[in-house]
Amino acid sequence: MRRWHKLLAPWFALILFVIAFTGAVTQATAILDSPPAKSATAVAGKADRAKMPKEEKRTALGGWNHWFKKLHSGESLGPVGIALNLAGGLALLFFAGSGVWMYLTMWLKRRRARRLRAG
């Protein structure tokens, strides 16, 4: 199992780093972003705009948030990006599961060795 970790970890480390970084930046920009203030003319003209489809304007930070979300999901790179995102998620599951497996086998070996020494 350690051999698989050594072989796969360098390849997936960059993908997992990008996914983690863009996820953190997406959350930070969502927290820091504030909606644009409504002016008095915007409130007065609200009845006229009720008939028109609503257009949402993004703030500068909201634009960055949208771009990071597309990068985080892999959409910005098309099907290749989505495949890399999926591979990163599967790699994370593999590393977590195999890490638990390696720890349990190590723990069981130590436990057996202690029992043999004690008894």
NORCOR-V960570 format. One record per pair of residues at least 6 apart in sequence whose C-alpha atoms are under 8 Angstrom apart, sorted by sequence separation. I is the first residue (numbers start at 1). J is the second residue. D is the distance in Angstrom with one decimal. If there is no record, write none. Layout:
[[I,J,D] [I,J,D]]
This chain:
[[70,76,5.3] [71,77,7.5] [74,80,7.7] [75,81,6.1] [74,81,4.2] [75,82,6.1] [73,81,7.8] [74,82,4.5] [73,82,6.7] [74,83,7.8] [74,84,7.3] [74,85,5.8] [73,85,6.7] [72,85,7.9] [35,58,7.9] [36,59,6.8] [35,59,7.0] [34,59,7.8] [33,59,7.5] [33,61,5.8] [32,61,7.9] [33,62,6.3] [29,61,6.2] [30,62,7.2] [29,62,7.1] [29,64,7.5] [30,65,6.6] [29,65,5.6] [26,65,5.3] [25,65,7.6] [26,66,7.9] [26,68,5.9] [25,68,7.2] [26,69,6.2] [23,68,7.7] [22,68,5.8] [23,69,7.5] [22,69,7.2] [22,71,7.0] [23,72,6.2] [22,72,5.3] [19,72,5.5] [18,72,7.5] [19,85,7.6] [15,84,7.3] [19,88,8.0] [15,85,7.5] [16,88,5.8] [15,88,6.0] [16,89,7.9] [12,88,6.4] [16,92,7.6] [12,91,6.9] [5,95,7.3] [1,98,7.0] [2,102,7.8] [1,102,7.2]]
